[in-house]
Amino acid sequence: MDTSVFIFVAIVVAASSIVVALDAHKNRVSVSASRPYSLNTGALAWLLTCLLIWVFGFPYYLVRRWQVRRDTTARTPR
């Protein structure tokens, strides 16, 4: 594998993991629907998950984010 491709992939994974952590903190997205948001179950957990197993962690974050935002929108009166 070419070194420049490896570096590009590493930069994409690191950058998207940081964005996930910031977004998880902003939207209070925990890793599990049954556990409330905290640093251990939120931003830090998402950062480590995405850094270590990005292929599974990033899509799972998108699903959890959608669920949290859907639930938050459903509870907000119009």
Beta strands, then each sheet from edge to edge (+ up, - down):
end
